Amino acid sequence: MLKRRSFVKNLAAASALTSLPGYGLTKHINLLHLTEKNVMQNTEVIEWNAHIFSPDTQKFPFHSKASYQPDVSGQPADPLGAYLQRLDEEGIDRAVIVHPEPYGDDHALILDCLQREPDRLRGTSLFYPKDTEAPRKLAALVKQESRIIATRFHAHRGKESYLDSFADAGVRALWKQALELDLVVELHIGPNYARQAGEVLQLFPDTKVLIDHLAEPHMGTAVEFAEVLELAKYPNVYMKLSGLNHFAEDEPLYESALPFTARVIKEFGPDRMVWGSGSPQIVDAHMQKYSKADIAKVKGENLSKLLDW
């Protein structure tokens, strides 16, 4: 039923868009083809990537420890409504929205989004490992909103403000709390932190881990990225096929990265790959040698299973 509703919405949206100046017939046809393809294949698509920003900085202010402050003057008055429209237009059924860094550990905006759209959305959290109260705050947040399904660690070159090492007591206390709450640990790491993450996994092997954006390969060396591939030996570690635009320029499918993504997909396997950003057709382009069933796993089935959703 959800797939059919999405298709009807997409058809109406695409028809309306064709009346706008500069919106070509080709884009209209591609949009309908993508949506119809997902419907006919009964492929559920789940995105895990988007940040929601509000232009209302009085109601949703940026955190005093924010690593950056985006310009939100151009954001729509209802950013969640605009995002849901985009999901419909691209044939995406459900989504995990990612709590943005500028809001720090203030989750007011993502809580508002989850309360407004409880069935279609899930959300992630972010805390400061150097804050000794972080584990308690995480537990309180999940008690308040059960649709928070993950907490995120930032650790790559240029993000040292969040943590110095995965050996830090604060990091491990927060990680342990996430495990006890049955949350996914989302690792936005660079290759230089992969070995450290592996050491924590040895302590907490039952942790469900999702590595963000292919571990930002452009932020490390080939030797360091070998340590990322080593993380595939842990059966609960998943890799997100996302962030291709961080190091490739041939949008929308970034086929210049095919030799690289082929190696990563081979290592983690189609059962532990998750699509996350850009067009869902990225999965088709980067998994041409895999079956339709495997492609469906990466587009949404793996996340549905991982989150019991």
Summary of the structure (lengths in Angstrom):
residues: 309
radius of gyration: 19.2
end to end distance: 15.9
largest distance: 57.6
contacts: 1010
relative contact order: 0.11
helix: 49%
strand: 13%
